[in-house]
Amino acid sequence: MSKLTLPEEAARRRTFAIIAHPDAGKTTLTEHILLAGGAIRAAGAVRARGENRRTQSDWMKIEKERGISVSASVMTFEHDGKMFNLLDTPGHEDFSEDTYRTLTAADCAIMVLDAAKGIEPQTLKLFEVCRLRDIPIITFINKLDREALDPMELLDQIASQLQLDPAPIWWPAQSGNRLRGMIEVGTGNFQPYARKIPGAVEDAGHPEALHIDAASQHFEAGELTELREAAELVEGGYPAFNHQSFLEGHMTPILWGSALRHFGIDELLKAIGDWAPPPKTMKAQKAAPPETRNAPAPVDVTVEPGATEVSGFVFKVQANMDPNHRDRIAMFRMASGSFKRGMKLKVQNTGKQLSVNAPIMFFASDRELAEDAFAGDVIGIPNHGVLRVGDSLSESGLVRFAGLPNFAPEILQRVRVKDPLKAKHLKKALDGLAEEGVTQLFRPELGADFIVGAVGQLQFEVMADRLGEEYGLEVIFEPSPYAEARWVDGTDADIEDFSSKYRSQMARDIDQAPVFLAKSSWETGYVMERFPKVAFTKTKERG
């Protein structure tokens, strides 16, 4: 049992997400952070090749085969007196919704840039999400073991494209085969680089740091002078790191390294522990108890991490992480309180009460029963369809956090099962995947085929793979006549008036909310003008 107070337990939590453009090295970095934190003994992403290639955070078959992350995952480890909750997010843009939801559970983001490519399109999109949610960003420029862009150019990209003040904490001494190490700006401390076999257990460490004055053996003629001059230029030309400016989202500290070679990882982990904020105060609404007569409307409240009532929200649901048990886990981000195993929590929007007897905490690739948890922690709650993405849970059942939005899909396709006798199984499987947020599911009011919506084509491939692997269903995706989906809102009379005229294009989503399936963007604009009393929206909040 913890001897610390609730505010003290919350203060030692660091809950952070890793965001990056595909192929920037995000998953490899994730594994090496776990390695540096003592959570694993070897980095699974790089210790094997071919069919055995796998990572600690990627568990789906399609992830292991393609070497990409398509689902967010959670890993918890304790290091240097602090509890780290690492949220690994999909880098591929087709899974941006999953990344967005995961970022709602993060207090800080680690933005990974490829040193040879700089800021890429998906980096910009993910950064905008962080900015919308006021999430401070630590920048890690990766792949220094390969030839890289000029460091000044990379910092200029960050300043001009992201409108962030870059504050270099370290400065690299060359890159690729000429990489000598890096110098700490302002102190003269030098961390030498030693090329090692990636993935080996021994590569967890690197040569001991020393002062630049004693580092001549690591350099060839002229290189040491060049590095000294560069460090002086950087110190004078860029602002010193200001923690408050970082927390407010105006500044990003810049760190460098190579995840594959385990270089710069210890420095990054220290930066996360020292600078990433602890769990923040969250905005919520609190309703009156249901038995209250003439209950007033919910009131706006703030939930402090050190408050006594256990509260939080579900930001992800994942089914079949363990295919042998057909499990269904809701990822619950705690906002306040001291959770104990066996506690009863209520779902705010349904009033259902759950006895959380087997909560899970994820330690790298392993899972353990969580005996207790505090604000900032993420625990997995096994359930059978009771919890959905966006649900708020608390001891009273009266606290509601802002719902997580669903976004209108960009691709709409029909889906049917090859074996007609398995049509009922298909419905159940599609419902399950839609509840996870893998795809959007629409049931036309006329016709039997399901319409599945997704942001990108890869989502359909993942869906087909999971339907086959987890449910034994072989499905066919076919083009649908629809180009856009819009949620319909308004008075019952106005919605019915509109629906009666467009019955063949009306559908219901998984919550039975009405949806208009337009054949073109022109048609969407046309019906919006023709029916001004009806709102046609691209997002729908549930929570």
Secondary structure, 3 states (H helix, E strand, C coil): CCCCCHHHHHHCEEEEEEEECCCCCHHHHHHHHHHHCCCCCCCCCCCCCHHHCCCCCCCCHHHHHHCCCCCCEEEEEEECCEEEEEEECCCCHHHHHHHHHHHCCCCEEEEEEECCCECCHHHHHHHHHHHHCCCCEEEEEECCCCCCCCHHHHHHHHHHHCCCEEEECEEEECCHHHCCEEEECCCCEEEECCCCCCCCHHHHCCCCCEEHHHCHHHCCCCHHHHHHHHHHHHHHHCCCCCHHHHHCCCEEEEEECECCCCECHHHHHHHHHHHCCCCCCEEEEECCCCCCCCCCCCEEEEECCCCCCCEEEEEEEEECCCCCCCCEEEEEEEEECEEECCCEEEECCCCCEEECCCCEEEECCEEEECCEEECCCEEEEECCCCCCCCCEEECCCCEEECCEEEECCCEEEEEEECCHHHHHHHHHHHHHHHHHCCCEEEEECCCCCEEEEECCHHHHHHHHHHHHHHHCCCEEEEECCCCEEEEEECCHHHHHHHHHHCHHHEEECCCCCEEEEECCHHHHHHHHHHCCCCEEECEEEEC
